[in-house]
Amino acid sequence: MTISRATHSANGTKFISIASPPVSFASVTPGRGISLQLARLVARLAASTVSTQVKFWIRGIRSKMIWGASLMDDDISTVIYEDFLPQALADGRYLAAPEPLVIGKGLEHIQAGLDAQKKGVSAKKIVITL
């Protein structure tokens, strides 16, 4: 269901939390021209964000961008990471995904983890325990 369809069918106050930017930084490649790539990407990010916010405003939808770092100083982090998540993991109500691919234990395995990531890993989370 699209945001538009979901909000049109909802009654009452409409509020959307956006957890990721509307553009991806994955296309940025290191080397010559990286500054131009980043400048274009930031411009697209700004234009897309402003466009989205204007559309929301016109439709009477309140919204907020959630950045991962913003949860650190937010009351939400306590609810998620202290009140909910530990017990939900223990009870099996919440499962960590994707499946972990444990490379090893200790800092000496960092390079092996980076090598595995560089080779390409599908539907696995590379883990090095400390």
DSSP file (Angstrom, degrees, kcal/mol; ACC not computed):
  #  RESIDUE AA STRUCTURE BP1 BP2  ACC     N-H-->O    O-->H-N    N-H-->O    O-->H-N    TCO  KAPPA ALPHA  PHI   PSI    X-CA   Y-CA   Z-CA
    1    1 A M              0   0    0      0, 0.0     2,-0.1     0, 0.0     0, 0.0   0.000 360.0 360.0 360.0 133.0    0.0    0.0    0.0
    2    2 A T     >  -     0   0    0      1,-0.1     4,-2.6     4,-0.0     5,-0.2  -0.336 360.0-112.1 -77.3 162.4    1.4    3.4   -0.9
    3    3 A I  H  > S+     0   0    0      1,-0.2     4,-2.7     2,-0.2     5,-0.3   0.913 118.5  53.6 -58.9 -42.5    1.7    6.3    1.6
    4    4 A S  H  > S+     0   0    0      1,-0.2     4,-2.2     2,-0.2    -1,-0.2   0.940 111.4  43.0 -59.9 -49.6   -1.0    8.1   -0.4
    5    5 A R  H  > S+     0   0    0      1,-0.2     4,-1.6     2,-0.2    -1,-0.2   0.898 114.8  51.1 -64.1 -40.6   -3.5    5.3   -0.3
    6    6 A A  H  X S+     0   0    0     -4,-2.6     4,-0.6     1,-0.2    -2,-0.2   0.915 113.6  43.1 -65.0 -43.1   -2.8    4.5    3.4
    7    7 A T  H  < S+     0   0    0     -4,-2.7     3,-0.4     1,-0.2    -1,-0.2   0.848 111.1  54.2 -74.9 -32.6   -3.2    8.1    4.5
    8    8 A H  H  < S+     0   0    0     -4,-2.2    -1,-0.2    -5,-0.3    -2,-0.2   0.844 110.9  46.7 -67.7 -31.7   -6.4    8.7    2.4
    9    9 A S  H  < S+     0   0    0     -4,-1.6     2,-0.2    -5,-0.2    -1,-0.2   0.584  96.5  94.0 -86.4  -9.1   -8.0    5.7    4.0
   10   10 A A     <  -     0   0    0     -4,-0.6     2,-0.3    -3,-0.4     4,-0.1  -0.582  63.9-146.3 -86.1 145.9   -7.1    6.7    7.5
   11   11 A N        +     0   0    0     -2,-0.2     2,-0.1     2,-0.1    -2,-0.1  -0.777  60.3  13.5-104.0 153.9   -9.3    8.7    9.8
   12   12 A G  S    S+     0   0    0     -2,-0.3     2,-0.2     2,-0.1    -2,-0.1  -0.447 112.7   3.0  86.2-157.4   -8.1   11.2   12.4
   13   13 A T        -     0   0    0     -2,-0.1     2,-0.6     1,-0.1    48,-0.1  -0.427  66.4-147.5 -68.9 134.4   -4.6   12.7   12.7
   14   14 A K  E     +a   61   0A   0     46,-0.5    48,-2.9    -2,-0.2     2,-0.4  -0.921  25.3 165.3-109.5 122.2   -2.3   11.5    9.9
   15   15 A F  E     -a   62   0A   0     -2,-0.6     2,-0.4    46,-0.2    48,-0.2  -0.999  13.8-168.6-139.4 132.6    1.4   11.2   10.9
   16   16 A I  E     -a   63   0A   0     46,-2.5    48,-1.7    -2,-0.4     2,-0.5  -0.981   9.8-153.5-124.7 132.6    4.2    9.5    9.0
   17   17 A S  E     -a   64   0A   0     -2,-0.4     2,-0.6    46,-0.2    48,-0.2  -0.920  12.1-153.8-101.4 127.0    7.7    8.7   10.3
   18   18 A I  E     -a   65   0A   0     46,-2.6    48,-3.1    -2,-0.5    -2,-0.0  -0.900  13.6-178.7-105.7 119.3   10.2    8.4    7.6
   19   19 A A        +     0   0    0     -2,-0.6    49,-0.2    46,-0.2    -1,-0.1   0.521  64.4  36.1 -99.4  -6.8   13.2    6.2    8.5
   20   20 A S  S    S-     0   0    0     47,-0.1    -1,-0.1     4,-0.0     4,-0.1  -0.998  84.9-104.5-144.8 149.0   15.3    6.5    5.4
   21   21 A P        -     0   0    0      0, 0.0    -2,-0.1     0, 0.0    24,-0.0  -0.309  33.8-115.6 -68.2 156.9   16.2    9.2    3.0
   22   22 A P  S    S+     0   0    0      0, 0.0     2,-0.3     0, 0.0    23,-0.0   0.438  96.5  55.5 -76.4   2.9   14.5    9.1   -0.5
   23   23 A V  S    S-     0   0    0     19,-0.0     2,-0.4    22,-0.0    18,-0.0  -0.910  78.8-127.3-129.9 160.9   17.9    8.6   -2.2
   24   24 A S    >   -     0   0    0     -2,-0.3     3,-0.5     1,-0.1    21,-0.0  -0.883   4.8-156.7-112.1 139.7   20.7    6.1   -1.8
   25   25 A F  G >  S+     0   0    0     -2,-0.4     3,-1.4     1,-0.2    -1,-0.1   0.403  76.6  95.5 -88.1   1.6   24.3    6.8   -1.3
   26   26 A A  G 3  S+     0   0    0      1,-0.3    -1,-0.2     3,-0.0     0, 0.0   0.758  74.8  62.4 -64.2 -24.9   25.2    3.3   -2.7
   27   27 A S  G <  S+     0   0    0     -3,-0.5     2,-0.4     2,-0.1    -1,-0.3   0.602  76.9 105.5 -79.4  -9.9   25.8    4.8   -6.1
   28   28 A V    <   -     0   0    0     -3,-1.4     6,-0.1     9,-0.0    -3,-0.0  -0.585  55.6-164.0 -74.8 123.2   28.7    7.0   -4.9
   29   29 A T        -     0   0    0     -2,-0.4     8,-0.1     3,-0.1    -2,-0.1  -0.900  19.2-115.8-111.2 137.6   32.0    5.6   -6.1
   30   30 A P  S    S+     0   0    0      0, 0.0     2,-0.3     0, 0.0    -1,-0.0  -0.240  73.4  50.1 -66.2 157.4   35.3    6.6   -4.7
   31   31 A G  S >  S+     0   0    0      0, 0.0     3,-1.5     0, 0.0    -2,-0.0  -0.780  96.2   4.3 117.7-160.3   37.9    8.3   -6.9
   32   32 A R  T 3  S+     0   0    0     -2,-0.3    -3,-0.1     1,-0.2     0, 0.0  -0.318 125.2  23.7 -62.2 140.1   37.8   11.2   -9.2
   33   33 A G  T 3> S+     0   0    0      3,-0.0     4,-2.3     4,-0.0    -1,-0.2   0.540  77.5 127.8  84.9   6.9   34.6   13.1   -9.3
   34   34 A I  H <> S+     0   0    0     -3,-1.5     4,-2.8     1,-0.2     5,-0.2   0.879  72.0  55.4 -64.6 -35.6   33.4   12.0   -5.9
   35   35 A S  H  > S+     0   0    0      1,-0.2     4,-2.4     2,-0.2    -1,-0.2   0.919 109.8  45.8 -62.4 -42.8   32.7   15.6   -4.9
   36   36 A L  H  > S+     0   0    0      2,-0.2     4,-2.5     1,-0.2    -1,-0.2   0.898 112.1  51.7 -66.5 -40.3   30.5   16.1   -7.9
   37   37 A Q  H  X S+     0   0    0     -4,-2.3     4,-2.4     1,-0.2    -2,-0.2   0.934 112.7  45.2 -60.1 -46.4   28.7   12.8   -7.2
   38   38 A L  H  X S+     0   0    0     -4,-2.8     4,-2.8     2,-0.2     5,-0.2   0.897 111.4  52.6 -66.0 -40.2   28.1   13.8   -3.6
   39   39 A A  H  X S+     0   0    0     -4,-2.4     4,-2.1    -5,-0.2    -1,-0.2   0.922 111.7  46.0 -61.8 -43.8   26.9   17.3   -4.6
   40   40 A R  H  X S+     0   0    0     -4,-2.5     4,-2.5     2,-0.2    -2,-0.2   0.913 113.8  49.1 -63.6 -42.6   24.4   15.9   -7.0
   41   41 A L  H  X S+     0   0    0     -4,-2.4     4,-2.6     2,-0.2    -2,-0.2   0.910 111.0  48.5 -65.5 -42.6   23.2   13.3   -4.5
   42   42 A V  H  X S+     0   0    0     -4,-2.8     4,-2.7     2,-0.2    -1,-0.2   0.888 111.2  51.4 -65.0 -38.5   22.8   15.9   -1.8
   43   43 A A  H  X S+     0   0    0     -4,-2.1     4,-2.7    -5,-0.2    -2,-0.2   0.923 111.8  46.5 -63.2 -43.9   20.9   18.2   -4.2
   44   44 A R  H  X S+     0   0    0     -4,-2.5     4,-2.7     2,-0.2     5,-0.2   0.900 112.3  51.6 -63.7 -40.1   18.5   15.2   -5.1
   45   45 A L  H  X S+     0   0    0     -4,-2.6     4,-2.4     2,-0.2    -2,-0.2   0.934 112.5  44.8 -61.1 -47.7   18.1   14.4   -1.4
   46   46 A A  H  X S+     0   0    0     -4,-2.7     4,-2.6     2,-0.2     5,-0.2   0.930 115.2  47.2 -63.7 -46.3   17.2   18.0   -0.6
   47   47 A A  H  X S+     0   0    0     -4,-2.7     4,-2.5     1,-0.2    -2,-0.2   0.917 114.6  46.3 -62.9 -43.7   14.8   18.4   -3.6
   48   48 A S  H  X S+     0   0    0     -4,-2.7     4,-2.5    -5,-0.2    -1,-0.2   0.899 113.1  49.3 -66.4 -41.1   13.1   15.1   -2.8
   49   49 A T  H  X S+     0   0    0     -4,-2.4     4,-2.5    -5,-0.2    -2,-0.2   0.929 113.3  45.9 -64.9 -45.4   12.8   15.8    0.9
   50   50 A V  H  X S+     0   0    0     -4,-2.6     4,-2.5     2,-0.2    -2,-0.2   0.926 113.2  50.4 -62.9 -44.4   11.3   19.2    0.2
   51   51 A S  H  X S+     0   0    0     -4,-2.5     4,-2.3    -5,-0.2    -2,-0.2   0.918 111.8  47.4 -59.4 -44.9    8.9   17.8   -2.4
   52   52 A T  H  X S+     0   0    0     -4,-2.5     4,-2.5     1,-0.2    -1,-0.2   0.920 111.9  49.8 -63.6 -44.1    7.7   15.1   -0.1
   53   53 A Q  H  X S+     0   0    0     -4,-2.5     4,-2.5     1,-0.2    -1,-0.2   0.885 110.4  50.2 -64.3 -38.6    7.2   17.5    2.8
   54   54 A V  H  X S+     0   0    0     -4,-2.5     4,-2.6     2,-0.2    -1,-0.2   0.925 110.6  49.6 -64.6 -44.5    5.2   19.9    0.6
   55   55 A K  H  X S+     0   0    0     -4,-2.3     4,-1.8     1,-0.2    -2,-0.2   0.921 112.5  47.8 -60.2 -43.7    3.0   17.0   -0.6
   56   56 A F  H  <>S+     0   0    0     -4,-2.5     5,-3.1     2,-0.2     4,-0.4   0.933 111.3  50.5 -61.3 -46.1    2.4   15.9    3.0
   57   57 A W  H ><5S+     0   0    0     -4,-2.5     3,-1.2     1,-0.2    -2,-0.2   0.910 109.4  50.6 -60.2 -44.8    1.6   19.5    4.1
   58   58 A I  H 3<5S+     0   0    0     -4,-2.6    -1,-0.2     1,-0.3    -2,-0.2   0.867 113.3  46.2 -60.8 -37.1   -0.9   19.9    1.2
   59   59 A R  T 3<5S-     0   0    0     -4,-1.8    -1,-0.3    -5,-0.2    -2,-0.2   0.402 117.4-111.4 -88.6   2.5   -2.6   16.6    2.3
   60   60 A G  T < 5 +     0   0    0     -3,-1.2     2,-0.5    -4,-0.4   -46,-0.5   0.814  68.7 144.2  74.3  29.8   -2.7   17.5    6.0
   61   61 A I  E   < -a   14   0A   0     -5,-3.1     2,-0.3    -6,-0.2    -1,-0.2  -0.894  39.6-149.1-106.5 126.1   -0.1   14.8    6.9
   62   62 A R  E     +a   15   0A   0    -48,-2.9   -46,-2.5    -2,-0.5     2,-0.3  -0.689  24.2 179.3 -87.1 147.2    2.4   15.5    9.6
   63   63 A S  E     -a   16   0A   0     -2,-0.3     2,-0.3   -48,-0.2   -46,-0.2  -0.967  19.3-165.1-146.7 162.6    5.8   13.8    9.3
   64   64 A K  E     -a   17   0A   0    -48,-1.7   -46,-2.6    -2,-0.3     2,-0.4  -0.976  21.1-131.0-149.7 135.0    9.1   13.5   10.9
   65   65 A M  E     -a   18   0A   0     -2,-0.3     2,-0.6   -48,-0.2   -46,-0.2  -0.737  22.1-153.0 -84.6 130.5   12.4   12.1    9.6
   66   66 A I        -     0   0    0    -48,-3.1     2,-0.4    -2,-0.4     3,-0.0  -0.928   8.7-167.1-107.9 118.1   14.0    9.6   12.0
   67   67 A W    >>  -     0   0    0     -2,-0.6     3,-1.0     1,-0.1     4,-0.8  -0.815  29.3-122.5-100.1 144.8   17.7    9.3   11.9
   68   68 A G  G >4 S+     0   0    0     -2,-0.4     3,-0.9     1,-0.3     4,-0.4   0.870 112.7  52.3 -53.4 -40.8   19.4    6.3   13.7
   69   69 A A  G >4 S+     0   0    0      1,-0.2     3,-1.1     2,-0.2     4,-0.5   0.775  98.0  66.3 -69.1 -25.3   21.5    8.7   15.8
   70   70 A S  G X4 S+     0   0    0     -3,-1.0     3,-0.6     1,-0.3    -1,-0.2   0.751  89.6  65.7 -70.3 -21.3   18.4   10.6   16.9
   71   71 A L  G X< S+     0   0    0     -3,-0.9     3,-1.3    -4,-0.8     6,-0.5   0.753  86.0  72.9 -69.4 -22.4   17.1    7.6   18.8
   72   72 A M  G <  S+     0   0    0     -3,-1.1    -1,-0.2    -4,-0.4    -2,-0.2   0.879 107.8  30.7 -61.0 -39.5   20.1    7.8   21.2
   73   73 A D  G <  S+     0   0    0     -3,-0.6     2,-0.3    -4,-0.5    -1,-0.3   0.072 104.5  99.0-107.3  23.7   18.7   10.9   23.0
   74   74 A D  S X> S-     0   0    0     -3,-1.3     3,-0.9     1,-0.1     4,-0.7  -0.804  77.4-126.1-114.5 150.5   15.0   10.1   22.5
   75   75 A D  H 3> S+     0   0    0     -2,-0.3     4,-1.6     1,-0.2     3,-0.3   0.774 108.1  69.4 -62.5 -25.1   12.5    8.6   24.9
   76   76 A I  H 3> S+     0   0    0      1,-0.2     4,-2.8     2,-0.2    -1,-0.2   0.868  89.3  61.5 -61.5 -36.6   11.7    6.1   22.1
   77   77 A S  H <>>S+     0   0    0     -3,-0.9     4,-2.8    -6,-0.5     5,-0.5   0.890 103.2  49.4 -61.2 -38.5   15.2    4.5   22.6
   78   78 A T  I  X>S+     0   0    0     -4,-0.7     5,-2.3    -3,-0.3     4,-1.7   0.931 111.9  48.2 -64.2 -44.8   14.3    3.6   26.2
   79   79 A V  I  <>S+     0   0    0     -4,-1.6     5,-1.7     3,-0.2     6,-0.2   0.913 121.9  35.1 -61.6 -43.3   11.0    2.0   25.1
   80   80 A I  I  <>S+     0   0    0     -4,-2.8     5,-3.3     3,-0.2     4,-0.3   0.981 127.0  31.6 -75.2 -58.5   12.6    0.0   22.3
   81   81 A Y  I  <5S+     0   0    0     -4,-2.8    -3,-0.2    -5,-0.2    -2,-0.2   0.664 133.0  23.7 -84.4 -18.0   16.1   -0.9   23.7
   82   82 A E  I  <<S+     0   0    0     -4,-1.7    -3,-0.2    -5,-0.5     5,-0.2   0.776 129.3  33.1-110.6 -45.2   15.3   -1.3   27.4
   83   83 A D  I   <S+     0   0    0     -5,-2.3     4,-0.2     3,-0.1    -3,-0.2   0.895 130.7  17.2 -83.3 -41.3   11.6   -2.0   27.8
   84   84 A F  I  ><S+     0   0    0     -5,-1.7     4,-2.4    -4,-0.3     3,-0.3   0.925 113.6  54.6 -99.1 -57.8   10.7   -4.0   24.7
   85   85 A L  H  ><S+     0   0    0     -5,-3.3     4,-2.7     1,-0.2     5,-0.3   0.847 101.9  52.2 -60.8 -47.5   13.7   -5.6   22.8
   86   86 A P  H  > S+     0   0    0      0, 0.0     4,-1.9     0, 0.0    -1,-0.2   0.933 117.7  38.8 -57.1 -45.5   15.5   -7.6   25.5
   87   87 A Q  H  > S+     0   0    0     -3,-0.3     4,-2.5     2,-0.2     6,-0.3   0.885 114.7  53.8 -71.4 -38.0   12.4   -9.5   26.6
   88   88 A A  H  X>S+     0   0    0     -4,-2.4     6,-1.6     2,-0.2     5,-1.5   0.886 110.8  46.9 -64.3 -38.5   11.0   -9.8   23.0
   89   89 A L  H ><5S+     0   0    0     -4,-2.7     3,-0.5    -5,-0.2    -1,-0.2   0.921 112.9  49.0 -66.3 -43.7   14.3  -11.4   21.9
   90   90 A A  H 3<5S+     0   0    0     -4,-1.9    -2,-0.2    -5,-0.3    -1,-0.2   0.874 114.1  45.7 -64.2 -37.2   14.4  -13.7   24.9
   91   91 A D  H 3<5S-     0   0    0     -4,-2.5    -1,-0.2    -5,-0.1    -2,-0.2   0.600 110.9-119.7 -80.9 -11.9   10.7  -14.8   24.3
   92   92 A G  T <<5S+     0   0    0     -4,-0.8    -3,-0.2    -3,-0.5    -4,-0.1   0.584  81.3 120.9  81.2   9.4   11.3  -15.3   20.6
   93   93 A R  S   <S+     0   0    0     -5,-1.5     2,-0.4    -6,-0.3    -4,-0.2   0.717  77.3  39.9 -75.9 -20.3    8.7  -12.6   19.7
   94   94 A Y  S    S-     0   0    0     -6,-1.6     2,-0.5    -9,-0.1    -2,-0.3  -0.997  75.7-162.2-130.6 127.4   11.4  -10.7   17.9
   95   95 A L        -     0   0    0     -2,-0.4     2,-0.3    -3,-0.1    -6,-0.1  -0.921  21.6-122.1-113.4 133.6   14.0  -12.3   15.7
   96   96 A A        -     0   0    0     -2,-0.5    -2,-0.0    -7,-0.1     0, 0.0  -0.543  43.0-130.1 -70.2 133.5   17.2  -10.7   14.6
   97   97 A A  S    S+     0   0    0     -2,-0.3     2,-0.2     2,-0.1    27,-0.1  -0.988  70.7  37.4-141.7 148.6   17.5  -10.7   10.8
   98   98 A P  S    S-     0   0    0      0, 0.0    26,-0.2     0, 0.0    27,-0.1   0.572  95.7 -98.7 -76.0 175.1   19.2  -11.3    8.6
   99   99 A E  E     -b  124   0B   0     24,-0.6    26,-2.7    -2,-0.2     2,-0.2  -0.304  43.1-112.9 -58.3 139.1   20.9  -14.5    9.8
  100  100 A P  E     -b  125   0B   0      0, 0.0     2,-0.6     0, 0.0    26,-0.2  -0.513  17.5-156.3 -77.1 144.1   24.3  -13.9   11.2
  101  101 A L  E     -b  126   0B   0     24,-3.6    26,-2.2    -2,-0.2     2,-0.6  -0.906  18.3-151.5-114.7  96.9   27.5  -15.2    9.5
  102  102 A V  E     -b  127   0B   0     -2,-0.6    26,-0.2    24,-0.2     3,-0.1  -0.597  17.5-179.1 -78.2 116.8   30.0  -15.4   12.4
  103  103 A I  E     -     0   0B   0     24,-3.0     2,-0.3    -2,-0.6    25,-0.2   0.835  54.9 -64.9 -84.2 -36.9   33.5  -14.9   10.9
  104  104 A G  E     -b  128   0B   0     23,-0.7    25,-1.9     6,-0.0     2,-0.5  -0.984  49.3 -79.8 171.3-173.3   35.4  -15.3   14.2
  105  105 A K  E    S+b  129   0B   0     -2,-0.3    25,-0.2    23,-0.2     3,-0.2  -0.976  81.6  24.7-122.7 125.6   36.1  -13.9   17.6
  106  106 A G  S >  S-     0   0    0     23,-3.5     3,-1.9    -2,-0.5     4,-0.1  -0.170  91.2 -75.6 109.0 158.8   38.4  -11.0   18.2
  107  107 A L  G >  S+     0   0    0      1,-0.3     3,-1.8     2,-0.2     4,-0.3   0.737 117.7  74.2 -62.4 -24.2   39.9   -8.0   16.4
  108  108 A E  G 3  S+     0   0    0      1,-0.3     4,-0.3    -3,-0.2    -1,-0.3   0.655  92.1  57.6 -65.9 -12.8   42.2  -10.3   14.4
  109  109 A H  G <> S+     0   0    0     -3,-1.9     4,-2.0     1,-0.2    -1,-0.3   0.403  76.7  95.2 -96.1   1.4   39.2  -11.4   12.4
  110  110 A I  H <> S+     0   0    0     -3,-1.8     4,-2.5     1,-0.2     5,-0.2   0.925  84.2  50.2 -58.6 -45.9   38.2   -7.9   11.2
  111  111 A Q  H  > S+     0   0    0     -4,-0.3     4,-2.7     1,-0.2    -1,-0.2   0.897 108.6  52.0 -62.7 -39.2   40.1   -8.3    7.9
  112  112 A A  H  > S+     0   0    0     -4,-0.3     4,-2.3     2,-0.2    -1,-0.2   0.887 110.1  50.1 -62.9 -37.3   38.4  -11.7    7.2
  113  113 A G  H  X S+     0   0    0     -4,-2.0     4,-2.2     2,-0.2    -2,-0.2   0.911 111.1  47.7 -66.0 -43.0   35.0  -10.0    7.8
  114  114 A L  H  X S+     0   0    0     -4,-2.5     4,-2.4     2,-0.2    -2,-0.2   0.898 111.7  50.9 -64.4 -40.2   35.9   -7.1    5.4
  115  115 A D  H  X S+     0   0    0     -4,-2.7     4,-2.0     2,-0.2    -2,-0.2   0.910 109.9  49.6 -63.3 -42.3   37.0   -9.7    2.8
  116  116 A A  H  X S+     0   0    0     -4,-2.3     4,-1.1     1,-0.2    -2,-0.2   0.912 111.8  48.8 -63.2 -41.9   33.8  -11.6    3.1
  117  117 A Q  H  < S+     0   0    0     -4,-2.2     3,-0.4     1,-0.2     4,-0.3   0.901 110.0  51.6 -63.7 -41.0   31.8   -8.5    2.7
  118  118 A K  H  < S+     0   0    0     -4,-2.4    -1,-0.2     1,-0.2    -2,-0.2   0.866 105.8  54.7 -66.0 -36.3   33.8   -7.4   -0.3
  119  119 A K  H  < S-     0   0    0     -4,-2.0    -1,-0.2    -5,-0.2    -2,-0.2   0.774 123.6-101.2 -67.2 -25.2   33.2  -10.8   -2.0
  120  120 A G     <  -     0   0    0     -4,-1.1     2,-0.4    -3,-0.4    -2,-0.1   0.303  34.3-153.1 106.9 125.1   29.5  -10.3   -1.5
  121  121 A V        -     0   0    0     -4,-0.3     2,-0.5     3,-0.1     3,-0.2  -0.997   7.7-153.5-130.5 131.8   27.1  -11.8    1.0
  122  122 A S  S    S-     0   0    0     -2,-0.4     3,-0.1     1,-0.2    -2,-0.0  -0.927  72.3 -14.7-112.9 127.3   23.4  -12.3    0.4
  123  123 A A  S    S+     0   0    0     -2,-0.5   -24,-0.6     1,-0.2     2,-0.3   0.814 108.0 108.3  56.6  36.2   20.8  -12.3    3.2
  124  124 A K  E     -b   99   0B   0    -26,-0.2     2,-0.6    -3,-0.2    -1,-0.2  -0.983  62.3-138.5-137.9 150.4   23.5  -12.6    5.9
  125  125 A K  E     -b  100   0B   0    -26,-2.7   -24,-3.6    -2,-0.3     2,-0.4  -0.953  24.2-133.0-108.5 120.4   24.8  -10.3    8.6
  126  126 A I  E     -b  101   0B   0     -2,-0.6     2,-0.4   -26,-0.2   -24,-0.2  -0.598  29.9-172.5 -76.4 127.3   28.6  -10.5    9.0
  127  127 A V  E     -b  102   0B   0    -26,-2.2   -24,-3.0    -2,-0.4   -23,-0.7  -0.971  20.9-177.7-127.9 134.8   29.5  -10.8   12.7
  128  128 A I  E     -b  104   0B   0     -2,-0.4   -23,-0.2   -26,-0.2     2,-0.2  -0.976  23.5-146.3-125.9 115.6   32.8  -10.7   14.5
  129  129 A T  E      b  105   0B   0    -25,-1.9   -23,-3.5    -2,-0.4   -20,-0.1  -0.507 360.0 360.0 -82.8 151.4   32.4  -11.1   18.2
  130  130 A L              0   0    0    -25,-0.2   -23,-0.1    -2,-0.2    -1,-0.1   0.389 360.0 360.0-113.6 360.0   34.7   -9.4   20.6
